Amino acid sequence: MLRRYLLPLLVIMAVAVGAFFFYRPSAPSSAQKPAEKGQTVPGPARSYVIDASLQPKTRLLSGSCKVGLINEQSHDLNELFFHLYPNAFRSADRTPAPAEAYPMGFGPGGMDVLEVKVNSEVVPGQVTDTLLRVPLKNRLKPGGQVVVEVRFQVNIPLAEYRFGQFDGVTMLSSWYPVLAVADESGWKNDQYYRLGDPFYSQVADYQVNLVLPTEQVVASTGKQVREEILKDGLKLLVIKAERVRDFALVASSDFYLETLKDGELTLKGYSRKGHEGNGRTALHAASQALRFYGEAFSYAYPYGQFSLVEVPMDGLSGMEYPMLAMINTREYGKSDLRQWWPLISHEVAHQWWYGLVGTDQCKEPWIDEGLAVWSSELFLRAQYRGAGVPRSTVSPPGRILRPLSEFTDHSEYYTLAYYGGSMFWESLEGRIGNEGLLKVWKALAAKYQYREVSTAEILDLIEREAGGEAAASSREFLGLRPEKPAPAESGDQNPVNNIVSGDLPDLVVKSAEVNRRGERNYLIIQVQNQGSQPAGPFTVVLEEPDGDGWKQSLAGLPPGRSYTFNCPSSGRGTVVVDSGNQVQEQDEDNNRRQYGN
């Protein structure tokens, strides 16, 4: 995912470097290199068959979802959980879409569960917010199989978002009951957080049988294998996908379809009227990125088809899904290939880092976003023919290892997950060189193809591929103790050590570091409440030689918590926290910090 306000930074970075069944899909092609010689990739333990009927005029979607599961755990399962993500859109105070995504005013969306069956027998499914619990009458033994069928109806909100409908375009992401992930520690039942991409899923095989009006053009995950014209102006599309983490689709009667062949790969561009030429240029950028990453990672894009789809989507410039990327219609004013490179290369990188190699995006969002940002950096270097000088001594902008639930807002999320995550790989490349970094990434793609990787496993892989010193510096960058790779607060962020005595808040500018990207300076600021009480609303401002610059108001900060963000800067000045003296504090003398020369 790339938020709209993040694109200028990426451009600056670019300038700086110049019928239901289980089945086993075919083996990977010769371009796909497994971790060990002779290793084979088993078929997924999950299969979906979805029968759905879409009515764009009424914004209703109804259907059934059959999910087959083989229990891969070492223990019995007595229940299953499914995510009902559309239910996050039921209320205005809960929806993850920004207010601007509802230009006609808020209108609710949601999913109603009509019936649940386990092995053809009706069971009492229990819906709680965005979760469906399905009890199992007979415990599912390790290696055992079960088939769950959920009949459902979805109300699609009138919204410019990755899930919604607006201006004749229906965007359907996470629109069906999604089987939650379970491991030896239990079920991963995170809610739909309002920040980031709060999704965690495993690869599955899909067959989607979609009925909709004949004039609707559909872009989706997977490949269309059949089209049948029905009566009453309807048609049936049968779409199949193998080993994908999700199934997204977009439908509109206004799409112009452009197809581009690049060897055995088919690229499809779905653009709106008047944007056909620029959409074609974006498609060429995607072709370049797919080819570059396939060669750089020694792992060719495995799906044979990739689509770019123009959508009305407020707050996001792009959003990645298996075999598909949604691109904000506001981006389609770009006519030059170079203008497309930063956005497209980021979304395409996610086909490897999220699509091929999965992560728990709720628990460790830094992994896939950091990988995508720094992969895009390598692509941009190659296109601009700039060598680039990655820094080995770069400092993290704050505590990167944190779940989505701990981020305060989009600015902090971006600073730590995107920018901080990419700095992790920049630091590693600065130590082991570009070839060393690519060696690590090649091993990452080969070993964890169609699986999920954690921070601990990444650190172990770095040690194996790049040595103990590189692994130690990587652990240090993340604030981990060398002996025990588990998240820990760094010294200047430890709530216990930093809280002062008394019963008032105490706001401190802990750090202010200038980073130069291209011809622009960016300031990374960390503010902490070292008092024992919450700090109410306050404002952070920059005082610079040419007058007061950037400012940001915060709703508050709990005791011991830090807030990290970045902003444009002239490179020299003073950060002032609580500039309006809104908060009564323990110490008013530590609210200022100079930066730059």
C-alpha positions, 0 to 999 in steps of 0.5 A: 500500500502507498498513501498519497502523501508518501509519493513526493518522498519516493520521487525525491528518493528517485531523483537522489539516485538518478465444484469443490476439491483440494488440488495440487497446482503445478510445480514452480517453473525453473525460474523459481529457485527453492531454498534447498536443492530438490525441495518441492512446494506442496499445494496449499492446505486451504481452498475456496470456492465462492459463488457470488452475485453482484448487483452494482445498482443496489450495491449488494453482493450475495453468495456462498463461500466454501472453504476447505481446510487441512489442519496443519497444526500439531494439535486438534482444532475444536473451532475455526474463525473467519474475518468478516472485514466488511463489518468494519464499515458499519459505523462512521466512528469505526470505518477505516476509510477517511471521511474524505472517502465519503463525498456524499456523506457516510453510508454504512457497509457490512456483511450479514451471515445467513447460514453456516455449515460444517461438512454439510451440517448446519451449525450455530456460527457466532458473529462478533464484530468482524469475526465469525466463530465456527464450532466444530462438532468433531475435533479436527485432528492434525492432517484432518480435513473439513469443509465450511460453507458460509452463506452471506450478503454484503452491503457495499458502502458508497465510498471512494476506498479499497472496499466501496463503490463510487463513480460507477466503479465497485472495489471489492477487497476482503469482501468474503469470509476470510479464514483466520490464521492459526499457529501453535500459539492460537488464532490470529484474530486481529480487528480491522485497525484504522491504520495500515493493512490490518490483514494476515492470510495464508495462500489458498487456491480459489475458484470464484463463480461470479454473476453480474450484469453483462456490461460490467468489465471485471479485473481480478486476482486470478485468470478468467477461464470461462464466460457464459451469457445468462438471461436477464442481461447477466453473465457468469464469469469463472475465475481461478487462482492458485496459491494466492493470499487473497482474492480482490476484484474491481468491476465497472462498465466504463473500463478501457482494457489494454493488454501487453505481452512480455514473454509469457507474462500478460499485463492488463491495464484497466483505465477510465475514459480519457486516461487510456494513454497514461494507463498504457504508460503505467503498464509499461512501468509495471512490466519493467518492474516485474522483469527487474525484480524477477531477475534481482531476486532470482525468482520470476513472477509466478502467476503469469498475469498482472493487472493495474486497475484505475479506481477512485480511492481516497487516502491511498495512491495504490493498494496491492493484491495478488496479481493486481494493484488498485491505482488511485485515479488521481495518479492517471494524470502522469504521462511520462514513464518516469513519473510512474516508476516510484508508485508502480515499482512499490506496488509491484514489489509487494507481489514478492513481499506480501504476495509470495512471502507473507507476513503478519501485517498486524503484528510486524507491518515493518517487514513487507513495507520496508522490503517494498520501499527498499526494493523500489529504491533498487529499481529506481537506482537502476532506471536512473543509472545511479549507484546510490550510497546506502548508509551503514550507520543510519539510526532507526527513527524510533521503535520499528518493532511494534504492532499496528495497534500501537501506532498513533496516526498515519504519519507515525505509521509511515515514518516507522513502518515504511521509512524505518523499515527501509532504513533497516535494509539500507543499513544492512546494504551499507554493511554487506554491499548490494550483492550481499543484500540481494543474496539475503533477499534471494534466500528469503524468496526461495525459503519462504515462498508461499509461506510467512516470515517473521522478524526472528526468521529474517534475522536468522536468515541474515546470520546464515547468509551474511554472517554473525556481525551483520545479524548482530548489527541488524538486531541492534538496529531493531533494538533487540538484545543479541542473546534473545531476539525478542522485541524490547524498548530501547533505553531512551524509550523505556517507559519505566526508566524515563518516567519522572517522579510527580503527578504531571506529564512531562513532554520532551523532544527526545531526538531530531535528526535531519535526513537528506533525500535528493535536494530536500531535507526531512526531519525525523522527530521523536517526542516522549511523555516522561511524566506520570500522567497523560498529556492532553492536546498539544502542538509541535512546531519547527522554528527555522531561520526563514520563519516558523515552518511545519506544525502538527497538533496531537490529541495527547500522549500517554505516560511513557509513550513516544510519538515519531514522525517526519516532516520537511525541513530547511535542515536547521532550526529548533523543534518545540513541543507544546508551543502553545503551553497547553499542557501543565508539565513537570519541566517546561525547560526541556520542550525545545531541541535544536537540529542541524548546523 
